[in-house]
Amino acid sequence: MRCFHQRASERDKQIAALMGSSDELENDWAILSEAEECNGAWVLAWSWVPFEGTPLDKNTEEDEDEE
C-alpha cells in the first residue's frame, strides 16, 4: 500500500478506503504469490466498491427524481 499511497490521487485513496465496506470480491484469472515459508498466499482480486451515499456518488438528486 505504501507505493499506492505515494502515487495515488486523493480520489483513488478515497475509493481504496471504501474497500473495507465492500462485501463483493471477484478473482477472475487471479494472480497469486505464495511464499514457501508461509502457510498461505496473496491473491490479487477485484473488489466492487459502491459510491452510493458517499462524497464520490455520481448520481445527483435530479437523477434520483427521474427514477
N, C-alpha and C positions, 0 to 999 in steps of 0.2 A: 504494500500500500504506500510505502514511502515514495517510490518513484511516481506512482499515480498522482499523489497529492502535490508533488513538486511541479508536475506538468499540467494538471487538470485545471480547467476553468472553474469558476465559482459555481456555475450551473451544474457541471459534471460532478462536482463534490456534493452538491445538494442531492442529486439523483442517486449517487452511491450511498449516501446516508440513509435514503429511504429503503434500501435493500433489506435492512433488518426487519422491516414490517411486512415484507412480501412473503406469501405462502406458496408461490408457484416457483418451481425450479425445473429447468429443462436441460438435458445433457446430450443434444444432438451431436453425433460424431465427436464425443468427448476427447479432450486432450488430458492426459494424466501424467503425474510424476510420482514414482514410487521409490522410496529410499530403502536400501537393503537392511539398514539397521533399525528401521521403524516398522511398526505394525499398523500400516495404513498408507494412504496415498492422497495427494492433492488432485482434485478433479475440476477441470475448467467447465463451467456450466453457465447457462443463461438464467437470469432471474428477472421476471416481469415485475416492474415497479409502477403501479398506477399513480398518476398525478392528481386524480380527483381529490378535491378538498385540501390541496397543498398550494403554496405560492406558485408552483410550476404548472398548475392547472391551465390547460389551453382553452377550455370551454368558458365562455362568458355567460352572464345572466341572460343575455338575449338568445344565445344558443339553447339554453335550457327552456326558455319560454316557448320556443318553436317546437319542442318535443311534446 
